[in-house]
Every structure is written in C-alpha cells, then in structure tokens.
Amino acid sequence: MTLQEKLRAGIMGIGLALMAAPGFARENYALLIGAAEYKNLDPKYWLKGPANDVRLVQTYLTMQSPVKFTPQDVIVLADGVEGAQAPTLAAIRVAVADLTARVRPGDFVYLHFSGHGSQSPALNPETELDGLDETFMPSDIGPWDDAVGHVQNALVDDEIGAMIDGLRAKGADVWAVFDSCHSGTVTRGVEEDDVRLRELPPEALGIPTELMEIATRALPAAEAPFDETSKPGMGSFVGFFAAQTNEVTPEKNLPKGKPGRVPQGVFTYTLFEVLAQNPGASYGQIGQEVLRSYATKRLAATTPLFEGDLDRVAFSGGAQARVSQWTGAVEGAEFSIPAGSLHGLAVGAVLAVMGSATDEDAAALGFVTLTSVETFSAKGKALAGNKPLPAELPKGFLLRKIGSDVDFTLTVSLPKVEKSPVVTALDAAMEALKAASGPRLVYVAAGEEADLRLAVIKNSPRPDAIWVLPATGLVADFATTPSVSTADKDAAELGEVLAETLTTMARAINLQKLGAAVGSGSLNVDVELLTGKDKNSLKTAKAAEVPRLVPNDQVHILARNNMDQPIDINVLYIAADYAISHWFSGRLQPGDVLKKGLFKIGADVLGDERMIVVMTPALPQSPVEDLSFLAQDALDTTRSLGGSTLSAALSEAGFGQTTRSATALEDDTAGPAPGMIELELRTGLAE
C-alpha cells in the first residue's frame, strides 16, 4: 500500500472534523522539515532547495496565511536555516511527539516535508501492493543495513502514517504536504545546474539490486481492506504529494525570470503561489490550480496527487474572495504593497489606486506601475497619464490588480556548443529557422532561462536529431518527446521543419497560457468531465483528480448554466503531441444542461492531454460564436466575421492543427466564450 493509500485508509468513513471543544480556542501549528545536506551520502546527491522551501512556507504562514500562525508555533527542522535544528530522524520524532502532546480537539496542524524520497524493500510486505516501502530521507540517512533489512534512519511511510494518525487521534485536523520523489526514471537531456531531482535511487543507498527485484516480484495476492469504521473525535486529513509513486519531482531556480531567484521545490513554490492568489479556496480548488499552473508554465511533467477531504477550505479558514488588491503605502514618490511574484505580480504590471475596497475599477484615483517585485513584496511609481493621482491619498488606500496581460512569446534555448554534425546542421539552419519562426519565438544561448530547450542527446534513440525539451531539460519518455532529424535535410528544410514543430507547440502552450490568465471568471456555470467505457458507465472526475484513460475510453462533458443569461460553450482538446482539436460549440440558455459525448481515446498519440472549455456570455439575438477555426492551420485563422474579444485573443495567439489521439463520437459543430476551464487527463496503454 502506498503512503497515499495508507493515509487515505485512515480517512475512510470519517466525517467532517469536530469543531473545537468548548472552552478552547483553536490553535494552529506547523512543522516544516527541509533536508538537503546528507552527510553520509556522496555530495552529488545533496539538494539546494529545501531550506528555501521552508523559508517560503514559514514566511507565508506567519505573515499571510488566512488563519493565524504565531512564530513560536511554527517549528522548523532544516539544513541551512539560521537557528533551526538539523532535520534528523530523532529530531523529527521528537518534534512530532511534542506536537501530539500539545494539540487539542479542533486544532490545526500543517506538516511540510521537503527533501529526498526513495523506495526500499518493505519491512511489512503484506501491506505493500508493490512490495516496497516509500521513504522520506532525514539528513542523517545511512546506507542499507542487511542485518535489519532497512535503510538506516529512513522515515518509512508506515511511521509517517502513524505520526499523522497520532495527531488526528487528539482531534486535530492535519494537512501534510510532501515535496519529494518516491521512484521513477528520467533522462537528463540538458545539463542544467539549477535543476535537481528529489529522488535517491536505491543504488545510492546501497540497496542490493536483487532485493529490489525480489520485492517487486513478491506481490501479495490481495491488499488488506481499508478500515471504514467511523472514528468519533478523530481529526480530518488532507495530503498533497508532489509526485505519484512512479514519478520524480524537481527543484529549480524560482521564481522564473527573477534575477535573484533561488533553488525551490517546484511543487512547494507552485502550491504557495496558488495559495497566495486564492485565499479561502478549498483544497480541491487549490489542487486544480496547481495542476493548471504545471501545465501552463511547463516546469515539471509530474502529476501531483491530492487526497482527503478536498471540499474543506484550506487551513480551515473562512472562505474569502480571491486576492486582487492590497493595502498600499507611499513614501516620497515610491509606492509599496505586501504582495509580490507569489501573488502573480511582475515588473511593469499596472495597479489601480483605490480609495475603497468596494469601489468599481472605474473609480480608480490613478495608477501605479511596478518597478521591482520580490516574492512577498513589490514597489512602484505613479504612472503618468491622463489621470494623475491626487496630492493627498486617502488613509488605507489599496492597490488593485487589473487585467491579465498574456505574453505569447516563447523563449527557446539552443544546444551547448560542441563539435558534432547535428550542431553544425543547426548552425547552418538558424537563419531559415528564425525566418520561419516569426517574432514570437525568441532564441537564447544554452543555459539561459527558457520555455523550451533544444538538445542533442547522444544516448537517445535518435542521436542525429534535435530534441525539443521542456524548461527542465529532462526527458520522461523519448517516444512522446518531439524531435527533428538532421541528416536527411538541408539547411532550409531543417529550419522550416523545426520552426513548424516549435510553432505547433507554441500554439498549444499559448492556449493554456490564455486559459490560466482568463480563468473561469465570475460565470456561474458548472462544468464536469465524465469518463468511462461507454455512456452507461460514466464517472465524474473529482476535484484535482487527473483521470487516466486507455484507448477506447470515452470522454463526455456535463455543463449547467446557472445564470440568467445565455452562455456560449466551446470545447477544445490539446493532445499529447501539442495538436489542438475543436469538439463542440453551442449555446446554453438559462437553466440549460448540456450532457454530451465528445470523443473516445485512440491509440496513436498517448500522454498528457487537456480539455479546455471556453465560455462566453451571449448577447441577445447574436449568432453562436464558433471557435472551430482554432483547429485549422495558423495561416487559416484570419477569420474576422463577428467574434468576441476573447476570440480575437485566441486568433492572435496563432493556434492550429487537429488531434490524432481522439476519435469523434458524434458529428456536431457550432460556437465561443470569457471564461476558460482546463480539465487534465492522462492517456496510456492498458496495463
């Protein structure tokens, strides 16, 4: 049984957590663990980001959390954090025991684990479906001990589960976040100093290969059933995991594009970026936003997992509106606010100066443009224009984020310069490549920050090819990674083919960027993704869940218009090969429900795929806008008859191509939308 499954077992049959017991005010506690320096291991396995993860989380909890965490109630065990104790196994056990002794019914406990993860032969094989224990690595981890059959000082999943159950047995609600790997393989196609994987392979711990093979072969006939009995008085549990058991998760210099960026766990940074921008959101909503951010920013190819009571509000705080404005301060000509890159702000962004939190945008007193942005703070200056700020600003004025500018340019880094026929061919093709790419693709030198990376991989199935990799430079599967051969093309042809590959990818990425910027907005429309073998066996994908589908599985959509005006709906599909198809457009009148079969999964192209639902309020007697032009080649997207502002933005992004991994269930087309919902799914062969 995986760690996720064990923790899930503990929540089966348990209802909502109890309210705080009479006479006690709720207290909030946190234990933040960041292990990076493993003294008993080769330094090549040391990490750089856990200390920065811990600092980020500590700052958020004590300064910006929707519920109050006092500094003395946030315990830190981390390498490289001033004043913190080392995250040894003994220190972790003591800290958890102390917390368990302190908590009372109704209290809240946040647990954060940043560091290496691994697997080892199970101490209790009958409880492990895969024959392996998942482990978190404290800083004093040792090698495999044959005498006792485990890795010295490893924190095994069974013990983690027992620690969490001990806290919950006291009536405390627990949210645990694990930013570590469990297993999986990956190829490093581009050597980037700022990308490290939080995974210790068994050989690094001295675990004999034959033991791992025996463990995975000796699977039990059946897994022990979950304990579904109700446990009165036990607190609730929510678990967020950076990677599934067959995946790895990276750390990388973040935030992207910031000169002073530092190594961070991609999962930790993304999670708290979402939290900072969406206080009062449920755990499920947070999980969905994390998945969408992963897809949009291309920082990692892993699929985070979210378990527990996901309908509860994060930190058990009361629901709040999305943060879009902050109390400002001014000193001389410089404005400042307690919000920064974690809140979606960037240098050059324009904020409206508001006298009251409830004023409409049109009542803005003037505008400020940001000149510097840190993780939790930003500074700016008054924006000159036709609406100058008054000489005296009202006490407690606010700076409000307005609009969502979308940058449709993509940066592409070139391979490292080294003598090889492939690099020579690319050098000769650069002029043709840039001419065919257009202005939205910007090429930078190897090692510079980029959205996509070109690489030459000698030990790949196609050593003569130019591979197109994500920002991390890591290859999870060569079969689904784009590449362009060089030996069979002259310079002009190579430039054109590579440009076509990159622009096809860019159109798909830009559609996701636009979806992230637009979001679902204020439209009161319920949208669900339904999957199954046929229309009689459909199941709704849960919040933050990524359905895993195999060929011939069907995908349906269920949408309900809860508004008092008609809504146009379009459904688009981004395949694993970055192709885009248009499956439906139509109009929902007030109260209408749409339940429609869209497509079934084919076997040609499989991997990470996305369905995007575009929603637009419709004007009376207006034609249903049709976004089917997005499935055409970019040269054919110049259609300008009617169309909404969002439709124009989509056309500007330059989309095209039809998908090859889905087959239509019904032949039915027509319609568009300002709200975009992204629903992720994974396709693969049946096991």
N, C-alpha and C positions, 0 to 999 in steps of 0.2 A: 504494500500500500504506500503510495507516495505521501510526502509531507502534506500536500494539499488535501489528499483524500483523508488522511488521519484527522486533520483539523476539521475537515468537513463533517467527518463522522461525529465529532463532538458537538456539532450544532444541529444534527438531525433531530427533529421532534421538539426542539426548544423554541418557545415562542418569543415574543418581544422581551427585551431585558426589563428587569424590575426597575421602577423608579427608585430614587434614593430613599433609604429608610427614614422614617420620621425622626426628626431631631438632628439629622446630619446634613450639612451642605455638601453638595457634590464636589469632589476634588479631582483634578486632572494631573496625571503623572505620565512621564515619558522615560524610556530607557533607550539611549542611542548608542549603537555599537558600530565602530568603524575599524576593521582590522586590515592593515596594509603591509606592515613590516614583519615578515615571517622569519624569525632569526634562525630557525632550523632548516630553512629551505634555501636553495640557490636564489640569489638576489634577482635573477631574471623573472622569478615568479612574484616578486613584490609588486604591490599596486601603488598608485599615486592618488586616487580619488576619494577613498573612504573618509579621510579627515575632512575634506571639503564637503562631502555629503552631510556629515554630522554638523559642521558649522552652519550649513544652509538650513537644515531642519531645525537646529537649535534656535537660530535667529527667527525663523518663521513662527515657531511655537511660542516663543517668549515675547514677540513683538506684533505679530499679525494674525495669529490664529483666531478663529471666530469664538473660541472659548479660551478662558484664561489659564495659562500655564505659568506658575511662578518659577523663577530661575532655579530655586533650590529643589523643585520637584522635577526638574529635567536632568536626569543622571546621564553622564557621558563617559563611556569607556572607549577610547580611541587613540591610535597612534598619531602623533604629530599635532595633537590639540593641547594647547597650553593648559596645565592644571588638571588634565584628565588622566585617569588611571589607565594602564595598558589593558586591552581587551583580551585578557587571558581567560581560559576556561573557568578557573577558580573565581576570578573577578565577576564573570557573567553570572555564575551560580549564586554568588553572594548577593549581587545586585537584585536578581530576581527574587531571592528569598526575602530580602529586606522589603521589596515592593509588596510581596504577597502578605507580609506581616502588617503592612501599613494600610492597605486598601480596605474599604468598607463597601457594603452594598450600594450600587448606583454610581460608584466612582468610575473614571475612565482611564485606561492605560494605553498609551501609544508605544509600540516596540518597533525599532528600526535596526535592521541588520544589513550592513554594507561590508562586503569582503568577498573572499573566495568561497566557492561551493565546490563540492565534488561528490563522488559516489564510492562506496566500498561494499564488499560482500556483507550481507545482512547478518547482524547478530541474532536476529529472530526471523529466519527465512519464511516461516509460515505466515508472517504479517506483511510480507513484501511480495507483491504480484510479480515484480521484475527481478526478485532475488537480491536487490541492492538497497542499502541504506543511503538516504540523501543526507549530506552533512554540511554544516556551516563551519568554517575554519577560524577559530580564535588565533591570536597572534603567536601562541606558544605551541602550535600544532607540531606534532612529531611525525616520525615515519610509521609505517605499518609494523605492528607488533604481532609476529606469528604466534607467540605464546598465548596471547589472549584473543587473537582474531579480530583486532580492530586498529584503526589509526589512532595513535596516541593523542590525547587531548582534543579529539574531534567532538563537536557538538552535534550529536546524531538527532535525526528527525523525531525519534521516539521521545527523547528528552525534551526537545523544544515543545512538542505537543503536551507533555506532562507539565512543563512550566506554565504554558498558557492555560491549561485546564485548572491549575492551582489558583491562578488569578481569578478565573471565571467562577470557580467554586466559592470564592469570597463574595460573589455578587458583582464583580467589576466587569464592565464592558471592555473588550480588548480589540484593538486594531493593530495587526502586525504587518510590516512591510519588509520583504526580503529582496534586496538588490544584490543577488549573487546567482551564479550558474549552478546547474546540477549535473549536466552532461552535455553531449553533443559534439559535433565536429565541424570545423570551419577551415577554409584555406585563406591565408593572408596573401591576397593578390597584390597589394600595395603596402610597402613597409612604411607605416606612419608612426612616428614616435608618440603621438598623442592618443593612440588607440590601444587599449589593453583589454583582454578578456578576463572576466572574473570567474575563471574556471581552472581548477587544478586537475590535470589529467592523472589517472591512477599511477602512472609510472613516476610522476614527480614525488609521490608519497611512498614509493617502494612497494606498492601492492603487486604481487605476482600476477602476471597476465593470465595464467591458468586458473587462478582463483576467481577472477572476474568472469572468465568464460564459464566455469562451473556454476557460479552463482546465477548467471543469466539463463543457463540451461535448466537448472533445478527449480522450475517454477511450480508452485503449489497447484493442486487441481482446482481449487476454488478459493476465493478470497473470503476472509471472515466477514460476516454480515455487520452492517453498521448498527450501533446501539441507538435505536429510535425511541427509546423511552423518554418521557418528559423528565426534566431535572429541575424541580422548583428551586428558585433562588439563584440559579446559575446565570452568570452574565452572558451577553451576546459575544459573537466573534466575527471579525471580518479579516480576511487575509488577502494581501496583494503580493503577487510574485512576479519578478522581473522577467522570468523565462520559464517555459514549460520544461518538463524533465528531459527532453531530448534536444534542448536548445542552450545556447550560450548568450550572455549579455555583456555588452562592452562598457567601458568608461572612456570618456573623450573630453577634450578641452571645450568647455562651455562657459557662458552662452555663445552660440555661434556668431562670428563676426565681431566679437568684442576684443579689443587689443589686450586687455588684462585678463582674458578668460583663463580658467584653471581646470585641471582634471576633475571631472564629476562623473558619477554613475549616470548614464543616460536615463535610466528609469527613475532614479531619485529626482534629477533635475526636472524631467518632464512632468512627473507627478506633482511636484510642488509649484511648477509653473501653472498647471491646471488648477490647483487649489487656490493659488493667489488670485487667479482671474475669476474663480467661480465659488466664492464662499457660500455656504448654505446649500450646496449641491449634495445630492445623495451619492453614496459610494458607487452605485451603478452608473450614474451620470458621469462621475469622475473617471471611472474605468473607460467609458465610451470616448471621452475626450482624450484620454491618454492614447488609446488606440488610433484615434484620428490624427493626433499630433505625430505619432510614429510614422503613419502613412504619408503625411504631408511633408514632414521635414527630412525623411529618409535617413534618420540617424541610426536605426537598427532594424534588422529583419526579423527580430524575435517577436513572439506573440505573448505579451504579458497575460497573466491569469488572475482572475478576481473571484473570490469565494466568500460565502457568508451571507449575512442579511444586507444585501446591497440596496434595499429600499430605504434604509435609515439615512438620516442626514449625517455627513461626515463630522467626526468629533462629537456627535450627538448635540451639536449646537442647533439653534433655531434657524429655519430657512431664511435666507436673505436674498436680496436682489443681486444680480451679477455686478461686481465692482466695475464701475466705469468712471468714477470721479473720486478725488481725494482732496482733503483739506490742504490748501496751499499756504506757503509763507513767502514773503518777499523781503529782501534786504538790499537796499540800493536798487540796482537795476536787475538783480538776479532773483528768479523765482525758484522754489524748491517744493517737492512733494515726496511723501514716503511711499513711493511706488517706482518700480524700475523695469528692467528687462524681464523679470519673472512675471510681471503683470502685462506683458505684451507691448511694452513701450520701447521705442527706438529713437536714436538721434534723428532730428528732423521732423518728428511727429508734431502735429499741431493740436494743442489742447484749448478748449474754450474756457474762459474765466467766467464762473457763475457766481452770482450773489446768493443764490439759494439752491439747495439740493433738489428742490422740486420744480425749478424753472424749466421751461422748454428751451431747446437749443437756440431758438430764435432770440431769446432774452439774454444771450451772452454779452458780457460787458466788453469783451475784446478777446484777443487770442495770444497764446504763448507758444513759441516753438522750442523744442527741447534741444539743448546744446550738449548735454552729457547725460549718460544713463548708466547707472550701476545696477546691481542685482535687485536691491531693495529701495533705491532712491534715484531721483532724477532732478536735473536743474535745467532752467531755460531762460529765455529772454522774451520781452514783449515783441509781438510780430507787428511790424509796421504795415499799415494798410488804411483802408477807408473807415475803420472802426477803432480808433485809438483808445487805449484804456484810460479810465478816469484817473485824475491825480491822486485821489484817495479811494482805496478799495475797501469794501465792507469787511468788518471783522468776521473771520471764519469763512472767507471766500473759498471756492473749490475750483480745481482744475479738472475738466471733464474730457475724457477721450471721445473724439468724434470721428466717425467714419472708419473705414478699414481699407487702407491702400494695399493693393496686391502687386508685388513685383513679379512680373512674368519672365524676368531674365533668369537664366541658369548658368552657373559657372562650371566649367569642365577643366579639370587639371590634366596636363599632359604626362606621359610616362617619364620616368627618370631617364636622363640622357646617358645612353650606353651604346657601344658599338654593336649593332645587330641589324640584320636585313629588315626586320619589322619596323624598327625605329627609323631607319633610313627611308623606308617606303612612306611612313607617316610624315616625315620632314618634307619629302617631295610633294605630298598631297595637301600640305597645310593651306596653301593659297586657295586651292579648289575647295577645301573643307570650309574655310571661313566665308568664301563667296556664297556657297550653297547653304550655309547655316543661317545667315541673316543676323541682324543685330541682337537678337535675344539670347544667343548662345555666346558666352564670353569665355575665352580660353586663357588659363593661367598656368604658371610653371608648376612642375611636380612639387608636392609638399605643401603648396598653398591651400588655404581653405577652399573647398569646392562642393557643389551639389552632387556631381558625378565625377568619376575618375577613370581615365583611360590607362590601361595597364597591359604590359607584355608579361605573360606567365609561362615560363619555360616548361614547368612540370604540369601543364594543363593538357586537356585532350586536343587543343589546337594551339601549339606553340608558335605557329606562324600568324596568329590572329591578334587583333587589337580588341581587348575585352573592355566592356563598359561596366564599371563597378559603382556601388553606392558610395556615399561620403566616407564610410568607414574603411573602404578598400578591402573588405572581406567578402569572400565567395562562399555562400552556404551550399550552392548546388550549381555546378557548371552547366547542367542541362537546361537550366532556366535563366542563365546569365547571358545577356546579349554580347555577341562578338562579331567581328567583321574580318574575314580572311584578307591577307595582303598579297600572297604570292601569285594569285590569279587576276590581279587588277593593275592597271596602270595608274599613274598619279591622279588623273582627272576622275577616273571611275571610282577609285578608293575614296577620294574626297566626297564625291556625291553620295555614295552608299553609306559612308559613315555619318554624313550630315543627315541623311534620311532617317537613319537609326536614332540619332540623338534628338531630332525634332519630333519624331514619333513619341519617344519617351517624354519629351518636354510637354507635349500636349496633354498627356495623361497626368503628369505631375502638376501641371498648371490647373487642371480641372480640380484636383484635390486641394491645391492652394486656395482656389476660389471658394470651394466648399467650406474650408476651415475659416476663411475670412468672413463669409456671409453667415454661416451657422443657420440654425433653424429659426432665428429671429423671434418675433413675437406671435408668429402664426400658431393658432390653436388647432393643429392638425395632428392626429395620432397616426404614426406610421410603424408598421411591424413587418419583419421579414419572416416568412414561413418557408420551411424546407421539409422535404420528405420524399419517399419513393414514388408516391402518387398523391392525388388530391385528397384521398381518404385517410392518409397517414401523416398529414402536415402537423408540424410542431412550431411554435413561436420561438425564435431565438431570444434568449433572455438578455437583459441589460448587460453590457460589457462582455457578452459571450461572442466568440468568433466561431460560427458553425464550420465543421469540417465535412466536406461533401466529396462524394466519389462519382465517377461517370454514371449518368442516367438519373442522378438525384434531381428533383425538381425544385425550382425557386419560385415562390409566389409572393405577392405583396398584398398587405391589408392596410388600407388608409381610410380614415374617418375625418370628415370636415366638421369640426365643432364650432365653426364661425357662422356669422350671419351674412356672409357674402360668398360668392363662388370662388373656388381656388382651382387654378390650372396645375396639373401634375405631369411631370416628365420623369421617366426612369431611364437612367444611363448605367452602363456597365463597363468597368475598367478591368480588362483581362490581365492575366499574369505576364503577358508579353507586351503590356502597355497599350494594347489596342482598345478602342472605345466603340461601343455599340449603343443604339437607341432602341428601347424595347416598348415604350408606351408613352403616349401623351393623350390627355383628356381632361375634362372639366368635372369637378365635384361641386354640386350645388350644396347650399347649407343643409347639414344633416346627412348628406350622402355618404355611403360606404362603398369603397372600391375593394373588391377581392378578386385578384386576377392572377392567373398562371402566366409567368413570363418566359421562362426558358428551362431547359434541363442541361446538366453539365455534360460536355463532350469530353473526349479523351485526348484531343490534340495538344492543348496547352493547359498545364495544371500548375497551381501555386497560389500566391497571394492575390486575391481578387477583391473587387469592391463594387457595390451597387450604390449609386448616388441618386437620391430623389430630389428633384428641383421643384419648388413650389412658388407660384406667383398669384397674388390676389388678382382676380379678373375684373375688368371693368364691364359694366352692363352693356349688353349687345355687342361685345367685342369678339373677334374671332379667337378660337383657341390657338395660342401660340405653339409652334411646333419646333422642338429642338432637334429634330432628326438630322438637321444639317451637320450636327456635331459628329455624325458617323461617316461623314464624307472626308475626302482628302482636303487638306488645308487650302488648296487652290480653288476649291468649290465652296468655301464658306463665306463668300462675299454677299450672300443674300441679305437684302436690306428692306424688304417689304414689311412694314409694321415693326413688331418686335419691342421688347421691354429693355430697360437699362441693363438688367442682368443678362439678357440675351445678347446685347451688344458687347458686354464684357466677355462673355463666353467666346463670341466670334473673334474678339481682339486677341484672346489667348492663343488662337490658332490650333484648333483641335482637328482630329480626323481619324481614319482607319476603322475597320469593322472587326469585331472579335471573332476568333476562331475556336474559342473554347466553350461556346454555348449555342444551343440549337433552339429556335423559337418553338414555343408550344402553340401559339396562336398567331395568325397573321392579322395584325391590328395596329394601325398607327394613327396618329394625330396630336399635338400640344405643348407650353413652357411654365416659368416661376421665380419672389425674393425670399427664399429660404431654401437651404440645401441640407439634406440629411445623408450622412455617409454610413453605410452598413457594410462591415467587413465580413469576408468569408475566406476559407482556405479550401482548395480543391486538391485531390490527390487520388492515387490508385487505392482500391480496397485492400486491406491487409489480409 
